[in-house]
């Protein structure tokens, strides 16, 4: 119902006719004047155009979002594969020789800080590497 009245108001404005006030209520009259103001502003050209590099900036932003999404997916997939291989290796070692599995787990727990520092170094290199493509795209 509201859409029909909106279409009717737009049609009246596009045809350049005046509003028949006796058939419209006060809120519809306000809508008519709002549409009329909007149409007059839309017909005039903007004072300032878009910047020259607008399209390239938008393209770069879209490419950066796609690249970040792809990189994040890759890192999560790599982490999941590494964790799966490590856990599977531990369970297979435990199945073959329980003592060897426990020994491997104790060695990993003994050097956990070294493993965590290695992981932090890898992540830091990925984040702060100047040759990473997303940093070049963001310029």
C-alpha positions in Angstrom: 0.0 0.0 0.0 2.8 2.4 1.0 4.8 1.4 -2.1 1.9 2.2 -4.3 1.6 5.7 -2.9 5.3 6.2 -3.2 5.2 5.2 -6.8 2.3 7.5 -7.4 4.1 10.4 -5.8 7.2 9.7 -7.9 5.2 9.6 -11.0 3.5 12.9 -10.3 6.9 14.5 -9.7 8.5 13.0 -12.9 5.6 14.2 -15.0 5.9 17.7 -13.4 2.3 17.8 -12.2 1.2 19.4 -9.0 -0.1 17.4 -6.1 -3.9 17.1 -5.8 -4.0 18.1 -2.2 -7.6 17.0 -1.7 -6.7 13.3 -2.2 -3.6 13.2 0.0 -3.3 13.4 3.8 -0.8 15.7 5.6 2.0 13.0 5.9 1.6 12.1 2.2 1.9 15.8 1.4 5.2 16.0 3.4 6.4 12.9 1.5 5.6 14.6 -1.8 7.6 17.7 -0.9 10.5 15.5 0.3 10.4 13.6 -3.0 10.3 16.9 -4.9 13.3 18.2 -3.0 15.2 15.0 -3.6 14.4 15.0 -7.3 15.6 18.6 -7.7 18.9 17.8 -6.0 19.4 14.7 -8.0 18.9 16.6 -11.3 21.8 19.0 -10.5 25.4 17.9 -11.0 27.6 17.8 -7.9 29.9 20.7 -7.4 32.9 18.5 -6.9 33.6 15.3 -8.8 35.3 12.1 -7.5 39.1 12.3 -7.1 41.2 11.0 -10.0 42.5 8.0 -8.1 39.1 7.0 -6.6 38.7 3.9 -8.8 42.2 2.7 -8.2 41.8 3.2 -4.4 38.6 1.2 -4.4 40.1 -1.5 -6.5 43.2 -1.7 -4.2 40.9 -1.9 -1.1 38.9 -4.7 -2.6 42.1 -6.6 -3.6 43.5 -6.1 -0.1 40.4 -7.5 1.5 40.5 -10.5 -0.8 44.2 -11.1 -0.2 43.9 -10.8 3.6 41.0 -13.3 3.6 43.0 -15.7 1.4 46.1 -15.3 3.6 44.1 -15.8 6.8 42.5 -19.0 5.4 46.0 -20.3 4.4 47.5 -19.7 7.8 44.5 -21.3 9.6 44.7 -24.3 7.3 48.5 -24.6 7.8 48.1 -24.5 11.5 45.3 -27.1 11.5 47.4 -29.4 9.3 50.4 -29.0 11.5 48.4 -29.7 14.7 46.7 -32.7 13.0 50.1 -34.2 11.9 51.6 -33.6 15.4 48.7 -35.2 17.3 48.5 -38.1 14.8 52.3 -38.7 15.1 52.1 -38.7 18.9 49.2 -41.2 18.9 50.9 -43.4 16.4 54.1 -43.4 18.4 52.1 -44.2 21.6 50.4 -47.1 19.8 53.7 -48.5 18.7 55.6 -47.9 21.9 53.9 -46.3 24.9 57.2 -45.4 26.5 58.5 -43.7 23.4 55.3 -41.6 23.1 55.6 -40.5 26.7 59.3 -39.6 26.2 58.4 -37.6 23.1 55.7 -35.7 25.0 58.0 -35.0 27.9 60.6 -33.6 25.5 58.0 -31.4 23.8 56.8 -30.1 27.2 60.5 -29.5 28.3 61.1 -27.3 25.2 57.7 -25.7 25.0 59.1 -22.2 25.4 61.4 -22.7 22.5 58.5 -23.9 20.4 56.4 -20.9 21.4 59.2 -18.5 20.6 59.7 -20.1 17.2 56.0 -19.7 16.5 56.0 -16.1 17.7 59.0 -15.4 15.5 57.3 -16.9 12.5 54.1 -14.8 13.1 56.2 -11.7 13.7 58.1 -12.2 10.4 54.8 -12.6 8.5 53.4 -9.5 10.1 56.4 -7.2 9.8 57.9 -8.4 6.5 58.2 -5.4 4.2 57.9 -7.5 1.0 54.4 -8.8 2.0 52.0 -8.0 -0.9 49.2 -6.6 1.3 51.6 -3.8 2.5 52.4 -2.9 -1.1 48.7 -2.9 -1.9 47.8 -0.6 1.0 50.0 2.2 -0.3 
